[in-house]
Amino acid sequence: MATGVLVLGVNGATRLLGHLALKDKCYDATIRLGSATVTDDAQGEIVSQASAESVTKVHDDAIIRGLSALTGTILQRPSSVSAIKVDGRRAYARVRAGEEVALPAREVEISEITIDGIRRSDHSIDVDVRVTCSSGTYIRAIARDLGDDLGVGGHLTALRRTRVGAFGVAESVDVDHIAQGFQTLDSVAARSFRTIVVDADMEQDIRHGRPVAWPDPVASESESESESAVVHAFMSESGALLTLGERVDSRLRYLAVFAHG
């Protein structure tokens, strides 16, 4: 049911994935109001169905207010069929085994929910939305919570992830053409991290893993990019990715070295 962007790393590039700024994501989705399912999406068994009269009483302005209340920094209860582990087992595995699972709410950031359309039938209302949110947000939980707030139940019928961090669906390729979609480590690092270009001497120090003083801010692309606890990509003058690192006590702390002597 879900489609869209998935960022993949191959071979040595897998070491880059854990450091990529993939925290914000965008989705196109369709919420169906009028019924709730065990999985909070269309693939699950229906557990409640509102009457046609109840659905008719849900006006557009109530939907708008309900979605507005779900934006910002909120506490969201993950879907019970998520991959979160409960006592060592995935929540979805427990649900499929017939167990009842209630996961604790967690803080997420939903920057924006835009309504693209509202379509009505006798027993349901379909709401097309675009969502920008932090990693860890469950779009199906938005559908569930909106339906609960409106008193008619809700679940997700369509989901497409259109962006992950800096990577959008427009530059993606389908599985049959995946070999044509790979980007180099150098280009991905340059677009995903704050970069510092080093001279030949520092390049050799990095290649051999020697202790390195954090370079003068003038050497970086921006003088404001030398703060600590921020991942930087150190690039050679030729544009090759040398290492990812962060500043600790005026020195470079290596996080992942991609160039060796």
LUMDO-918044 format. One line per 3 residues: number of its first residue (from 1); for each residue x, y, z of N, C-alpha, C. Coordinates in Angstrom, 3 decimals. Atoms other than C-alpha are relative to their C-alpha. Example, Ala and Ser with C-alpha at 12.3 -4.5 7.8 and 13.67 -1.06 7.14 Angstrom:
1	0.890/-1.190/0.000/12.300/-4.500/7.800/0.900/1.200/0.000  -0.820/-1.190/-0.060/13.670/-1.060/7.140/-0.770/1.090/0.730
This chain:
1	0.817/-1.202/0.000/0.000/0.000/0.000/0.850/1.251/0.000  -0.883/-1.164/-0.087/2.908/2.327/0.694/1.019/-0.022/-1.133  -0.989/-0.135/1.068/5.150/3.593/-2.106/0.855/1.225/0.282
4	-0.765/-1.237/-0.097/7.750/6.291/-2.603/1.469/-0.196/0.238  -1.456/-0.093/-0.104/11.299/7.218/-1.704/0.536/-0.917/1.089  -0.770/0.782/-0.956/13.638/4.764/-0.011/1.468/0.231/-0.318
7	-1.425/-0.275/0.203/17.285/5.753/0.437/0.794/-1.275/0.285  -0.787/1.218/-0.111/19.643/2.825/-0.152/1.485/0.314/-0.062  -1.451/-0.075/0.103/23.363/2.443/0.413/0.544/-1.372/-0.362
10	-0.570/1.263/0.461/25.502/-0.218/-1.232/1.481/-0.051/0.354  -1.404/0.226/-0.362/28.813/-1.650/-0.072/0.451/1.040/1.040  -0.543/-0.938/-0.973/30.907/1.017/1.686/-0.922/1.156/0.322
13	0.919/-1.119/-0.226/28.123/3.574/1.340/-0.970/-0.263/1.143  0.885/0.275/-1.130/26.116/1.780/4.022/0.501/0.702/1.259  -0.565/-0.679/-1.164/28.473/3.437/6.523/-0.421/1.464/0.050
16	0.445/-1.397/0.062/27.155/6.803/5.384/-1.433/0.155/0.490  1.437/-0.120/-0.219/23.469/6.029/5.944/-0.343/0.460/1.406  0.328/-0.338/-1.366/23.495/6.295/9.720/0.273/1.443/0.363
19	-0.341/-1.396/-0.279/24.865/9.834/9.508/-0.774/0.988/-0.869  0.727/-0.900/0.884/22.668/11.244/6.744/-1.113/0.719/0.748  1.065/-0.788/-0.620/20.249/13.976/7.720/-1.330/-0.408/-0.628
22	1.245/0.539/0.550/17.129/11.916/7.024/-1.154/0.202/0.976  0.950/-0.134/-1.094/15.125/13.269/9.928/-1.357/0.536/-0.432  1.294/-0.524/0.428/12.440/15.136/8.003/-0.438/-0.702/-1.275
25	0.548/0.752/1.124/10.141/13.430/5.531/-1.305/0.642/-0.444  1.257/-0.498/0.541/7.230/14.332/3.282/-0.807/-1.166/-0.573  0.887/1.064/0.462/4.235/12.171/2.433/-1.229/0.590/-0.678
28	1.349/-0.194/0.506/1.138/12.222/0.255/-0.819/-1.173/0.517  0.787/1.074/-0.601/-1.649/10.245/1.914/-1.480/0.271/-0.162  1.451/-0.111/-0.015/-5.361/9.564/1.888/-0.532/-0.611/1.287
31	0.628/0.423/-1.249/-7.257/9.330/5.180/-1.471/-0.283/-0.278  1.435/0.312/0.128/-10.624/7.571/5.167/-0.656/0.091/1.364  0.767/-0.167/-1.226/-12.985/8.745/7.885/-1.304/-0.777/-0.100
34	1.239/0.765/-0.015/-15.916/6.562/8.907/0.182/-1.426/0.475  -0.264/1.350/-0.490/-14.212/3.326/9.916/1.432/-0.072/0.507  -1.329/0.229/-0.570/-11.239/2.132/11.945/0.390/-1.451/-0.238
37	-0.484/1.362/0.214/-9.057/-0.928/11.360/1.037/-0.353/1.051  -0.942/0.460/-1.009/-6.804/-3.023/13.545/1.414/0.477/-0.286  -1.343/-0.434/0.378/-3.741/-1.850/11.609/0.073/1.494/-0.291
40	0.094/-1.435/0.318/-4.870/1.774/11.109/0.212/0.284/-1.470  -0.059/-0.201/1.448/-4.659/1.219/7.348/-0.962/-0.974/-0.679  0.997/0.768/0.743/-6.691/-0.445/4.598/0.301/-1.488/-0.052
43	-0.347/1.418/0.047/-4.864/-3.756/4.932/-0.466/-0.760/1.237  0.429/0.645/-1.236/-6.291/-4.445/8.377/-1.502/-0.212/0.062  1.414/0.293/-0.200/-9.616/-5.829/9.521/-0.701/1.206/0.623
46	0.784/-1.099/-0.546/-12.309/-3.230/10.201/-0.504/-0.372/1.390  0.412/0.267/-1.380/-12.977/-2.968/13.926/-1.153/0.896/0.439  1.163/-0.844/-0.311/-15.559/-0.164/13.929/-0.444/0.716/-1.264
49	0.578/-0.653/1.173/-17.884/1.417/11.387/-1.031/1.011/0.480  0.945/-1.033/-0.404/-19.681/4.721/11.928/-1.239/-0.039/-0.889  1.227/-0.069/0.795/-23.223/5.227/10.770/0.114/1.098/-1.045
52	0.001/-1.018/1.049/-23.921/7.193/7.629/-0.392/1.358/0.560  0.436/-1.255/-0.607/-25.661/9.796/9.757/1.154/0.686/0.735  -1.130/-0.570/-0.738/-22.579/10.258/11.957/1.031/0.582/-0.949
55	-0.979/-0.484/0.970/-20.306/10.624/8.935/-0.480/1.296/-0.638  0.567/-1.196/0.626/-22.627/13.197/7.370/0.173/1.232/0.881  -0.101/-1.122/-0.933/-22.358/15.343/10.492/1.422/0.550/0.134
58	-1.388/-0.466/-0.058/-18.576/15.675/10.088/0.204/1.017/-1.121  -0.143/-1.057/1.000/-18.135/19.012/8.326/1.470/0.273/-0.302  -1.368/-0.280/0.436/-15.052/20.210/6.464/0.789/0.791/1.034
61	-0.737/-0.826/-0.960/-14.184/22.811/9.081/0.441/-0.816/1.214  -0.404/0.867/-1.108/-14.097/20.093/11.764/1.221/-0.817/-0.387  -1.170/0.737/0.489/-11.642/18.110/9.648/1.226/0.898/0.021
64	-1.111/-0.956/0.019/-9.463/21.189/9.191/0.499/0.259/1.413  -0.403/-0.239/-1.385/-9.485/21.900/12.924/0.679/-1.229/0.596  -0.573/1.226/-0.538/-8.753/18.279/13.739/1.424/-0.218/-0.465
67	-1.357/0.159/0.517/-5.697/18.152/11.486/0.927/1.083/0.537  -0.811/-1.076/-0.569/-4.490/21.509/12.775/0.453/-0.362/1.409  -0.341/0.389/-1.371/-4.560/20.091/16.306/1.075/-1.073/0.034
70	-0.993/1.074/0.064/-2.275/17.273/15.155/1.335/0.482/-0.563  -1.264/-0.551/0.495/0.483/19.600/13.904/0.799/0.587/1.147  -0.894/-0.515/-1.022/3.474/20.950/15.781/0.706/-1.132/0.724
73	-0.625/1.018/-0.833/5.344/19.086/18.500/-1.088/-0.652/0.841  1.094/0.696/-0.669/2.909/16.465/19.751/0.486/-1.331/0.556  -0.220/1.364/-0.460/2.831/13.206/21.646/-0.888/-0.908/-0.837
76	0.740/0.880/0.890/1.830/10.477/19.214/0.197/-1.454/0.434  -0.082/1.423/-0.319/1.025/6.877/20.052/0.226/-0.772/-1.291  -0.274/0.735/1.232/2.650/4.664/17.403/-1.063/-1.052/-0.289
79	0.921/1.060/0.381/0.509/2.239/15.471/0.413/-1.307/0.663  -0.298/1.269/-0.670/0.261/-1.130/17.194/0.684/-0.993/-0.920  -0.679/0.905/0.929/1.558/-2.803/14.029/1.314/0.593/-0.490
82	-1.303/-0.553/0.336/4.788/-0.812/14.013/1.080/-1.040/0.264  -1.143/0.898/-0.205/8.243/-2.386/14.100/0.659/0.183/1.356  -0.557/-0.218/-1.330/8.863/-1.152/17.638/-0.025/-1.303/0.789
85	-0.074/1.236/-0.767/9.987/-3.949/19.920/-0.650/0.151/1.372  0.607/0.081/-1.323/7.997/-4.907/23.002/0.486/-1.301/0.631  -0.590/1.180/-0.644/9.910/-7.252/25.319/0.679/-0.912/-1.011
88	-0.802/0.762/0.943/12.135/-8.305/22.445/-0.702/-0.441/-1.265  0.737/0.403/1.205/9.392/-8.899/19.856/-0.622/1.226/-0.651  0.601/-1.107/0.726/8.147/-6.568/17.140/-1.480/0.109/0.347
91	1.400/-0.214/-0.348/4.810/-4.999/17.957/-0.928/-0.638/-1.023  0.881/0.553/1.025/3.328/-6.080/14.619/-0.102/-1.513/0.116  0.039/1.457/-0.165/4.273/-9.711/15.325/-0.942/-0.386/1.139
94	0.902/0.269/-1.123/2.414/-9.577/18.630/-1.454/0.196/-0.421  1.362/-0.251/0.457/-0.670/-8.083/16.969/-0.467/-1.136/-0.898  0.382/1.077/0.918/-0.657/-10.726/14.245/-0.189/-1.319/0.721
97	0.181/1.207/-0.803/-0.430/-13.374/16.954/-1.249/0.087/0.873  1.240/-0.147/-0.735/-3.666/-12.040/18.421/0.115/0.736/1.311  -0.189/-0.732/-1.254/-2.188/-10.043/21.291/-0.459/1.449/-0.158
100	0.323/-1.422/-0.015/-3.387/-6.576/22.245/1.259/0.780/0.374  -1.222/-0.781/-0.207/-0.579/-4.024/22.024/-0.363/1.478/0.083  0.192/-1.453/-0.165/-0.718/-0.446/23.334/1.364/0.616/0.270
103	-1.333/-0.582/-0.121/2.528/1.417/22.734/-0.076/1.378/0.654  0.009/-1.324/-0.624/3.447/4.477/24.790/0.189/1.106/-1.037  -0.138/-1.134/0.908/3.194/7.867/23.113/1.427/0.526/0.034
106	-1.335/-0.585/0.096/6.377/9.546/21.931/-0.097/1.347/-0.708  0.030/-1.341/0.578/7.221/13.079/20.893/0.445/-0.028/-1.457  -0.340/-0.142/1.408/7.221/13.807/17.163/-0.275/1.438/-0.412
109	0.202/-1.356/0.533/7.301/16.978/15.096/-0.704/-0.115/-1.349  0.746/-0.043/1.260/4.638/17.416/12.406/-0.043/1.458/-0.442  -0.164/-1.399/0.395/5.611/20.606/10.627/-1.215/0.547/-0.722
112	1.093/-0.514/0.823/2.699/20.826/8.237/-0.887/-1.135/-0.467  0.968/0.883/0.649/-0.460/19.045/7.133/-0.855/0.872/-0.912  0.762/-0.765/0.987/-1.986/20.418/3.940/-1.072/-0.894/-0.601
115	1.097/0.760/0.598/-5.378/19.256/2.686/-0.071/0.306/-1.488  0.081/-0.162/1.453/-5.440/18.677/-1.073/-1.405/-0.257/-0.532  1.353/0.280/0.466/-9.011/17.442/-1.294/-0.799/-0.758/1.032
118	0.921/0.736/-0.863/-12.056/16.143/0.565/-1.111/-0.555/-0.882  1.000/0.675/0.839/-14.319/13.593/-1.129/-0.945/-0.801/0.900  1.001/0.624/-0.858/-17.547/12.259/0.354/-0.795/-1.080/-0.743
121	0.950/1.004/0.463/-19.633/9.131/-0.097/-0.991/-0.226/1.130  1.040/0.204/-1.001/-22.570/7.734/1.883/0.552/-0.376/1.367  -0.484/0.538/-1.269/-20.472/6.018/4.542/1.426/0.412/0.342
124	-1.391/-0.353/-0.284/-17.039/7.618/4.370/0.351/1.362/-0.576  -0.575/-1.243/0.514/-15.002/10.764/3.781/1.476/-0.259/-0.247  -1.408/0.151/0.323/-11.659/10.591/1.995/0.661/1.372/-0.008
127	-0.719/-1.269/-0.120/-9.198/13.344/2.865/1.414/-0.200/-0.533  -1.347/0.055/0.572/-6.100/13.771/0.680/0.868/1.055/0.687  -0.853/-0.918/-0.753/-3.240/15.324/2.638/1.442/-0.117/-0.444
130	-1.459/0.007/0.109/0.414/16.260/2.340/0.553/0.302/1.382  -0.517/-0.100/-1.360/2.430/15.841/5.514/1.514/0.164/-0.033  -1.432/-0.148/-0.233/5.883/17.122/6.459/0.242/-0.240/1.477
133	-0.123/0.420/-1.400/7.148/15.525/9.640/1.404/-0.507/0.297  -1.285/0.545/-0.429/10.076/14.240/11.638/0.016/-1.513/-0.184  -0.138/1.452/0.002/11.423/10.724/11.441/-0.648/-0.545/1.265
136	0.674/0.585/-1.146/9.468/8.436/13.730/-1.478/0.316/0.071  1.423/-0.324/0.053/6.084/9.932/12.835/-0.734/-1.086/-0.781  0.821/0.994/0.685/3.372/7.457/11.856/-1.195/0.708/-0.647
139	1.089/-0.657/0.715/1.044/8.792/9.162/-1.313/-0.722/0.282  1.217/0.745/-0.301/-1.449/6.015/9.873/-0.552/0.385/1.380  0.454/-0.444/-1.317/-1.546/7.258/13.469/-0.739/1.331/-0.101
142	0.731/-1.250/0.234/-2.604/10.687/12.174/-1.430/-0.316/-0.434  1.338/0.393/0.456/-5.510/9.006/10.378/-0.829/-0.544/1.152  0.701/0.582/-1.159/-6.426/7.027/13.489/-0.448/1.078/0.970
145	0.308/-1.021/-1.003/-6.260/10.039/15.804/-1.024/1.002/-0.499  1.009/-0.904/0.549/-8.222/12.293/13.465/-1.379/-0.648/0.074  1.279/0.708/-0.065/-10.969/9.668/13.217/-0.530/-0.102/1.409
148	0.422/0.074/-1.400/-11.023/9.240/16.979/-0.517/1.350/0.488  0.394/-1.337/-0.446/-11.210/12.995/17.563/-1.368/0.394/-0.563  1.270/-0.347/0.642/-14.140/13.283/15.138/-1.111/-0.983/0.351
151	1.001/0.955/-0.467/-15.897/10.272/16.657/-0.523/-0.963/-1.028  0.497/0.899/1.048/-16.197/8.275/13.437/1.024/-1.064/-0.398  -1.053/0.933/0.376/-12.948/6.336/13.245/0.697/0.432/-1.278
154	-0.753/-0.355/1.199/-10.258/6.695/10.615/1.144/-0.956/-0.240  -1.160/0.803/0.349/-7.604/4.780/8.767/0.579/0.505/-1.317  -0.716/-0.443/1.198/-5.133/5.240/5.921/-0.313/-0.931/-1.167
157	0.249/0.828/1.187/-5.956/4.053/2.390/1.089/0.136/-1.058  -1.093/-0.168/0.966/-2.930/5.362/0.477/1.117/0.784/0.667  -1.158/-0.688/-0.578/0.584/6.476/1.370/1.147/-0.017/-1.005
160	-1.159/-0.117/0.892/3.440/7.763/-0.772/0.989/0.960/0.629  -1.038/-0.861/-0.555/6.682/9.106/0.663/0.674/0.726/-1.154  -0.503/-0.792/1.117/7.797/11.951/-1.579/1.383/0.591/0.249
163	-1.341/-0.516/-0.287/10.956/13.076/0.225/0.509/-0.582/1.305  -0.708/0.395/-1.222/13.473/11.796/2.758/1.242/0.876/0.092  -1.127/-0.909/-0.086/15.880/14.484/3.909/0.141/0.793/-1.284
166	-0.253/-0.751/1.231/17.450/15.948/0.778/-0.403/-0.758/-1.256  0.250/0.861/1.157/16.254/13.123/-1.487/-1.487/-0.058/-0.316  1.396/-0.090/0.398/13.020/13.591/-3.430/-0.389/-1.047/-1.013
169	0.504/1.020/0.907/10.823/11.344/-5.517/0.345/0.317/-1.455  -0.276/-0.368/1.385/11.640/13.298/-8.690/1.308/-0.595/-0.504  -1.283/0.555/0.416/15.196/11.937/-8.725/0.099/-1.497/0.266
172	-0.019/1.432/-0.303/14.242/8.421/-7.665/-0.224/-0.819/-1.269  0.237/0.936/1.102/14.128/5.399/-9.944/-0.739/-1.209/0.550  0.689/1.190/-0.477/12.011/2.272/-9.793/0.993/-1.158/0.107
175	-0.899/1.114/-0.307/13.443/-1.073/-8.763/0.629/-0.580/-1.260  -0.526/0.588/1.241/13.848/-2.272/-12.362/1.161/0.794/-0.577  -1.058/-0.851/0.534/16.194/0.640/-13.085/0.907/0.515/1.118
178	-0.695/-0.495/-1.191/17.906/0.894/-9.720/1.472/0.291/-0.261  -1.420/-0.220/0.277/21.420/0.659/-11.164/0.252/1.381/-0.586  -0.151/-1.325/0.604/20.789/3.969/-12.948/-0.190/1.122/1.023
181	0.344/-1.028/-0.962/19.847/5.755/-9.750/1.055/0.280/1.043  -0.996/-0.187/-1.042/22.994/5.470/-7.689/0.765/1.303/-0.175  -0.812/-1.205/-0.021/24.858/8.616/-6.723/1.305/-0.310/0.719
184	-1.290/0.254/-0.618/28.476/8.809/-5.667/0.005/0.468/1.450  -0.168/-0.443/-1.378/29.538/9.119/-2.049/0.311/1.491/0.059  -0.421/-1.404/-0.018/31.124/12.469/-2.880/-1.181/0.936/-0.184
187	1.122/-0.900/0.276/27.962/13.996/-4.316/-1.039/-0.044/1.114  0.975/0.108/-1.095/25.714/12.669/-1.558/0.497/0.751/1.232  -0.558/-0.696/-1.163/28.051/13.965/1.146/-0.076/1.510/-0.187
190	-0.022/-1.435/0.250/28.307/17.383/-0.495/-1.381/0.632/0.147  1.343/-0.555/-0.079/24.525/17.817/-0.581/-0.659/-0.258/1.342  0.668/0.417/-1.230/23.766/16.257/2.797/0.646/0.531/1.270
193	-0.701/-0.441/-1.197/26.367/17.684/5.190/0.607/1.383/-0.214  -0.833/-1.193/0.067/28.133/20.904/5.986/1.402/-0.465/-0.365  -1.268/0.489/0.543/31.400/20.604/4.128/1.169/0.917/0.356
196	-1.258/-0.707/-0.202/34.990/21.608/4.830/0.998/-0.560/-1.000  -1.006/0.397/0.980/37.542/21.507/2.023/1.384/0.184/0.623  -1.307/-0.040/-0.657/41.035/20.684/3.287/1.115/0.034/-1.039
199	-1.143/-0.043/0.915/44.463/21.232/1.776/0.662/-1.375/-0.072  -0.638/1.286/0.251/46.785/18.470/0.628/0.640/-0.587/1.254  -0.631/0.513/-1.217/48.658/18.227/3.952/-1.032/-0.604/0.949
202	1.019/0.543/-0.892/45.502/17.789/6.013/-0.663/-1.233/-0.618  0.549/1.179/0.660/44.173/15.351/3.428/0.822/-1.235/0.332  -0.859/1.149/-0.319/47.163/13.096/4.042/-0.126/-0.401/1.463
205	0.200/0.321/-1.416/46.704/13.348/7.806/-1.288/-0.793/0.190  1.283/0.695/-0.130/43.091/12.295/7.448/0.089/-1.397/-0.591  -0.119/1.316/0.640/43.941/9.467/5.072/0.719/-1.005/0.884
208	-0.764/0.886/-0.876/46.327/8.053/7.682/-0.560/-0.021/1.424  0.643/0.042/-1.308/43.988/8.672/10.625/0.753/0.703/1.100  -0.772/-0.728/-1.006/46.314/11.078/12.386/-0.876/1.013/0.734
211	0.719/-1.061/-0.702/45.067/13.516/15.044/0.065/1.293/-0.812  0.087/-1.205/0.826/43.907/16.703/13.318/-0.703/1.096/0.799  0.663/-1.149/-0.618/43.133/20.134/14.730/-1.156/0.443/-0.888
214	1.140/-0.492/0.790/39.771/21.513/13.697/0.448/1.205/-0.799  -0.522/-1.083/0.847/40.498/23.803/10.758/-0.611/1.350/0.324  0.480/-1.357/-0.160/40.149/27.547/10.912/-1.310/0.148/-0.761
217	1.293/-0.149/0.678/36.535/28.514/10.068/0.099/0.593/-1.398  -0.154/-0.604/1.324/37.828/30.492/7.110/0.171/-1.067/-1.066  -0.229/1.067/0.965/38.740/27.190/5.489/-1.279/-0.703/-0.399
220	1.252/0.677/0.317/35.137/26.022/5.518/-0.845/0.869/-0.908  0.861/-0.734/0.915/32.344/27.020/3.203/-0.775/1.091/0.719  0.702/-1.027/-0.773/30.726/29.019/5.977/0.661/0.135/1.356
223	-0.682/-0.218/-1.267/32.320/30.578/9.029/-0.851/-0.413/1.191  0.887/0.379/-1.099/29.300/29.564/11.117/-0.140/-1.505/0.123  0.203/1.436/0.059/29.711/25.862/10.403/1.030/-0.776/0.801
226	-1.022/0.692/-0.754/32.399/24.997/12.961/-0.454/-0.400/1.391  0.479/0.337/-1.318/30.145/24.359/15.943/0.157/-1.492/0.271  -0.180/1.396/-0.370/30.556/21.112/17.878/-1.302/-0.766/-0.149
229	1.147/0.911/0.053/28.209/18.105/17.725/-0.781/0.111/-1.303  0.609/-0.050/1.322/27.426/18.836/14.069/0.894/-0.784/-0.950  -0.782/0.828/0.915/28.512/16.298/11.473/0.381/0.815/-1.228
232	-0.526/-0.664/1.199/30.707/17.744/8.728/0.616/-1.038/-0.924  -0.696/0.811/0.991/31.986/16.198/5.533/1.300/0.706/-0.372  -1.301/-0.543/0.379/35.703/16.766/4.989/0.323/-0.486/-1.409
235	-0.191/0.296/1.418/36.423/16.956/1.276/1.398/0.430/-0.430  -1.273/-0.405/0.585/39.660/17.046/-0.681/-0.227/1.142/-0.970  0.125/-1.104/0.957/40.391/19.907/-3.045/-0.573/-0.477/-1.332
238	0.557/0.552/1.237/39.374/17.585/-5.881/-1.457/-0.421/0.158  1.404/0.313/-0.216/35.953/17.012/-4.298/-0.281/-1.394/0.499  0.193/1.356/-0.506/36.510/13.533/-2.852/-0.330/0.032/1.491
241	0.342/0.115/-1.415/34.895/12.599/0.472/1.118/-0.733/0.733  -1.073/0.604/-0.782/37.615/11.901/3.027/-0.523/-0.621/1.288  0.521/0.496/-1.269/35.763/11.550/6.308/-1.197/0.820/0.434
244	0.999/-0.739/-0.747/32.754/12.524/8.336/0.552/0.211/1.394  -0.530/-0.262/-1.321/33.626/14.182/11.606/-0.740/1.109/0.704  0.571/-1.079/-0.786/32.594/16.512/14.376/1.085/0.616/0.868
247	-0.985/-0.723/-0.792/34.429/19.058/16.491/-0.139/-0.361/1.478  -0.054/0.297/-1.425/35.430/17.975/19.999/1.278/0.621/0.554  -1.147/-0.665/-0.615/37.716/20.249/22.047/1.001/0.493/-1.042
250	-0.820/-0.617/1.056/39.028/22.044/18.951/0.749/-1.019/-0.845  -0.630/1.019/0.834/39.972/18.761/17.298/-1.072/-0.734/-0.789  0.898/0.798/0.817/38.451/16.568/14.644/-0.192/-1.371/0.633
253	0.325/1.354/-0.431/36.694/13.495/15.934/-0.516/-0.744/-1.220  0.392/0.786/1.161/36.495/10.903/13.172/-1.264/-0.803/0.294  1.228/0.798/-0.127/33.053/9.367/12.670/-0.020/-1.140/-1.010
256	-0.067/1.038/1.040/33.547/7.452/9.426/0.984/0.469/-1.053  -1.046/-0.371/0.951/36.672/7.547/7.279/-0.216/-0.772/-1.290  0.262/0.619/1.313/36.162/6.880/3.579/1.236/0.005/-0.881
259	-1.242/-0.031/0.769/39.700/7.558/2.368/1.121/-0.481/0.901  -1.095/0.557/-0.770/42.692/5.613/3.566/1.315/0.176/-0.782  -1.284/-0.180/0.655/46.380/6.019/2.896/0.343/-1.136/-0.912
